Amino acid sequence: MKTLFQFIFLLSLVLTSCSTVAQSKYSTKNKKAIQLYEDAMRVDVTHYDKRSGRVDYKAAINMLEQALKRDNNFIEAHELIAELYMGYKEYDKTIFHLNRSIELRAGNSTSAFAYFLLAKAYYQNGQYENALKSMEKYLSIGSSREKFTPEVKLFMESCEFAIYAKKNPVNFNPINLGPTVNTKYHEYFPTLTVDGKTLLFTRRLPAPGTEHGEQEDFFVTHLVDGKWTEAEPMPNNINTPNNEGAPTFAPDGRTLVFVACVDAYGSYGPSRSGKGSCDLFITKKVGAQWRNPVNLPGGVNTPNWETQPSLSSDGKTMYFIRGVQRRDGSKDQDIYRAFLLSDGSWSKAERLPDIINTPFREESVFIHPDGRTLYFSSEGHPGFGGLDIFMSTMDDNGNWSRPVNLGYPINTEYDENSLLVAANGELAFFASDRVGGFGGLDLYAFEMPEHIRPTKTLYMEGLVFDARTQRPIGGRFELIDLSNGKTIITADADKLTGEFLVSLPTKRDYAIFVSYPNYNDYSLNFSLKNQDDTKPFKLNIPLEPVIENANVRLENVFFDLGKSTLRPESQIELNRLVEHLKQNSTMTIEIGGHTDSRGNAQENLVLSQSRAKAVMDYLISQGIAASRLTAKGYASTQPVYTDDQIAAMGTNEERERAHQLNRRTEYKIITK
């Protein structure tokens, strides 16, 4: 709510000035005290610094202190010094001088504004009961209807919330990440890979060649045997003599988006160009090398101020902060989002709805890897004062819930931001300058209270390689929700190493497809609806090149038990096969149906033939010529596992899995 406080501060100075001009007498007769007071009133003219664009009001405070030494009953001096202390966030002194002025005026002649300012000072000082009483006193003087503005309504709600929340604290035990991460400098704005093993953050350092200048650079640390390694700077094509800050990783840590701002010479850094004072830049890691960052293509960057990006785990949505300059010099900061387009650029950004954004400041936005839980800092929702951290969730229709304050003591009367929640939803990170750190802002971790946790998100890691040569290759991953056919995650394996890391939100049934040019799709299905395990999935993915006689399994073709009717969720994979056949217009295939060895052999043969025919009929219905397709039922004659192999397996679970692998639908490339 600091934007509101700035307004109050300026308004109070105007009111004091007007009342002073109108008065023929002060509450003191001490001429020296009056002279000091009037000199303090002229400080905005006499102590204006053109270089910084600021007024040094501390000189005025010193004059008013001298005036009060000469007459401690000088009411106007108490009122003005209280307003000035408010501007410097010295709330104890603000409260003292306002209460003294109210006492001296004996209540009857006290302006409503004195109670208004006193309420704000109490609030910012964490004294919420006193703040509420002072605001109620303010409303009782004169017409309350004109005074009960949206700002006052929010203030009253915030006081009531804070009083309740402090009496009902959440569990909160922050642990400093230690000297390998934190230093005497400021560390903040962390971002984490989905496996929780790589942490990137911003560190503010002394700028080389300057006496008091500072610059922001990125540092990275890795979790090894439960401890964070010594943080190292990112390479010189990422870190520059200019400022780089507020980074966001893609889940696999191979795409990085960050903000860079112009320096005094209008430069974003070596070989960088942009559109506004601060722009978003993107870089990708191939093998062990980070490419040179480029201005984020598309409609996100503008002549305004774009910063603090957060990339969704599907790689398709970017949340960020846009600041628009107000006439008074402050920034109107709101949360925006943009979407990745098919050509690799980003759409024009849209502002999140008013249930999230307020007339006050929003910043430090973070979208969790579950894709639907948003954390952000705001001054405009009921809270404890300053920036509080809130959580909102998006439903299946794209609507956001009313933001929830994370509670006390995660939030306090001070500013809280830079929240990062790990994929598992249990661990969170934030920046704080609390007592006991290494100096400045430090990074801390804490266990997230259960009621404000996002959906648990696991991850899958492994290698993509050529099934024939074992050579690592790239691969495009698509994770699809089988209940609605929507693509939840897209990601790419590294082209040089074949390594991949893909996030997996729980509580859903999935189909996963991996594709690469000149290779047949790889498919897999699994359920995370009842998944409580926190262990990652490890999977090596062999891609079959498009060659004759290659067998490709269709993992996401489903039939009801003992039937040959395709279930609706089978269309996801079969539609991909349709596109594959259209792109390879000369290819002919045989569709093979297979069963396990249990049951009647003749019935299994008929069933396998019927299922293969059902798949062929579907492909024909989607425009594939019948002359390119044949269907054949093999029953149990071509098992993945023989009966003897299954019998030798140690558990019923292993044996049942083997039978499932034998029950399958495949296609074989007859001609390319």
MOVENZI-V920375 format. One record per helix or strand of 3 or more residues. SS is the DSSP state (H for helix, E for strand). FROM is the first residue (numbers start at 1). TO is the last residue. If there is no record, write none. Layout:
SS_FROM_TO / SS_FROM_TO
//
This chain:
H_2_22 / H_31_41 / H_43_46 / H_58_70 / H_75_87 / H_91_105 / H_112_124 / H_128_140 / H_144_147 / H_150_167 / E_186_192 / E_198_206 / E_214_224 / E_244_249 / E_255_261 / E_278_286 / E_305_311 / E_317_325 / E_331_340 / E_362_367 / E_373_378 / E_388_394 / E_427_432 / E_442_447 / H_450_452 / E_457_466 / E_475_481 / E_487_493 / E_499_505 / E_509_515 / E_522_527 / E_537_543 / E_551_553 / H_568_583 / E_588_594 / H_601_621 / H_626_628 / E_629_635 / H_643_647 / H_652_662 / E_664_671
//
